Amino acid sequence: MLTLAFKQSRWPGLALDTLLLLGLAIGTVNRYAPVQISGDVMLYSVMSLQKVTLFFWAQNRLLNVGPALTTWIHDPAANLWANLLFPALVFYGLLRSWASVAIRLITNGSHASNADTWLARTLFLLLAATVLLVLQPHAIYEVVVWHVEYPLSCLLLLWACDLWFGIDDASAGSNTRLQHGRRLAGTLLLGLAIGVNFSIAIPALALVGGRVLIQRNLTRHTLSFALLTVILLLLWLSVARAIPGPKTGAYAEFSLATLRAGLPQVIGSLLSATWLPGLAGLLATLVTGRLLQLWHGRAPKNTRTRWMQGLLLLFALAWLLLFGGNTWVRENHFNYRYFIFVLLALTMMLSLEMAKLLLTTNRFLKSGVAALAGLVIGIALTYPLTPLQQYAFSQRLSPFMNTGATLYAGDFNLAWSAVVLGMLRGQPAFGLAGRAEGNAHDLQQHVAKMLERDGFLRVVCLQETADNCVMQANKHVGLPMRLRESQFISGRMAAWNLLLEPGVADSLHTNKPKADHWHYQGGDLASQPGLVGDRNAEGVRSLGEAGFLLYGPYRLASAGTYRLRMFGHALQTQTAWVDVAARGGNVQYAKFPLVTGESLLLDEFIHLPNDELDLEVRVYVGSSDVLQITGYTLEHQNADRK
């Protein structure tokens, strides 16, 4: 039976587990959060401080658990830290809870002894070390700190199962009132888990199916749990339909054509999240240990565990196939975050192998394993304490925070990071980027005050064209606005200082490039993202750093032949190149070297066999390349017939 990690521990054990969880969470946040910029993560704190809604802003799913729990923390710095720590605590709490479950499965025990508790704690350290060893740094951030909806829903489901099925002491077994109380609490936790992430209903039903297969018996309580899962999911779907947000059906669209085209991208995305040498070393160690265990005849015989491992593997494969053909996942480039449940299932499967090895290992070797896991964790997480002022978002956005603006538009990640930075500096700050409708009332009240006081709005437009930022403002401020004045802010990242006044802009959309005719030059070109280079009103120039000078704009492009022309000045182009790519860079349609010269630097033709939702033109420069890009055009050669 399932059981929770903590309830068998006495107070010293609880204190030790709490210290371990806090240490791992703080270490992970301090090591991996400072270099990342995520609008979603910043929004956790923005929602907590400005307006907590039932769901994530502009969503009708993903309950706002973290922001709701931290809304009492009014200091922006403390609030941001709390919202960074909460997902990490949840993730490591899931590993700790599962470690106890794994030991119980291996030992077939109904009561946890002190030895089993220490064994579970050792397994927990091994699992934490495995995550830090096998995942790439960006994946650790995304899985542990960013996407709390996956580990949180899993943890709640684990607790719900324990309360629903784990009547594992004599008093509960004979006390009907206690049984009803446990199942009521389990029902509430299951409902919360589904609200946090609707897709957790799939693992919940898979767990029911696995339980029936392993026990070869469908009990009344097991059937009740399955029916309850379906009922709670339907209830949440009805709530979602009553709240503005994406159509819930968009998340459930599936096609075999998408699966055939997407499965290689899914595998590639998962591999990009994995440090393969670390994974290979882990697997080699497990295989060697299990072979030695079998050789000495010490392997525990546990049919239920083998069944569990097989079912976990089957679940992982089924999830890959189900969501590898999902339209919503395709539109998000088959990012590995949609397959975190796969990573968790495989981790659980491997953890049972680790538990088998630990079970037959003597106390000295167990201590050595725990020490080795602690060493790996220490190496991975030992890092100087980084103040928020030195986080990447603070460093990149500080030059734009003294303009007098209180409104931030443009790139989603940068705009919401600027809002947080403004609040950290004690300034009023509101976002106009995607999801701003979640705080429409307070935003519009602030806009009304600014217009009453100044007669205009001052907006910082980050890494986006001025026209698109004006469009964002018109979408959210509650009244039509037009551009009075724009000033390009030169630097390593593109930005505009905009003055908006009430009124209808007749030419608001005239500068937006058509789907089959792109024309970017000057400040509009510099507004596209890049990792290196200097941006000014004339375009983008290299600075002796290797990396992408330009990428984006991720626009719709229909199938056909295109002519790409790039303009600028190039004195040296030893390693510089241009390519045309799609699907997050996973599909490259053409790649051309850049040549030295004046004015026209490239004139080539590209053929797209299929329509693409997110075509981009990328310019890469090496450290020795000296050039400036002032503009480019991408024209469909049959555009006149459209």
Secondary structure, DSSP 8 states (H G I E B T S, - for coil): ----SSTT--HHHHHHHHHHHHHHHHHHHHHHSTT---HHHHHHHHHHHH---SBSTT-SSSB-HHHHHTTT--SHHHHHHHHHHHHHHHHHHHHHHHHHHHHHHHHT-SS--HHHHHHHHHHHHHHHHHHHHHB-HHHHIIIIII-THHHHHHHHHHHHHHHHH---SHHHHH-HHHHHHHHHHHHHHHHHHHHH-GGGHHHHHHHHHHHHHHHT---HHHHHHHHHHHHHHHHHHHHHHHSSSS-GGGGS-B-HHHHHHHHHHHHHHHHHTB-HHHHHHHHHHHHHHHHHHHHTT-----HHHHHHHHHHHHHHHHHHHHHHTBHHHHHTTT-GGGGHHHHHHHHHHHHHHHHHHHHTS-HHHHHHHHHHHHHHHHHHH------GGGSHHHHHHGGGTTSS--EEEESHHHHHHHHHHHHHTT---EE-STTGGGGHHHHHHHHHHHHHHHSSEEEEEESS-HHHHHHHHHHHSSS-EEEEEEEEE-BSS-EEEEEEEES--TTTTTTS-BTTEEEEEHHHHHTS--SSSEEETTEEE--S--EEEE--EEEEE-SEEEEEEEEEEEEE-SS-EEEEEETTTTEEEEEEE---EEEEEEEEEEEESS-EEEEEEEEEE-TT-EEEEEEEEEEETTGGG-
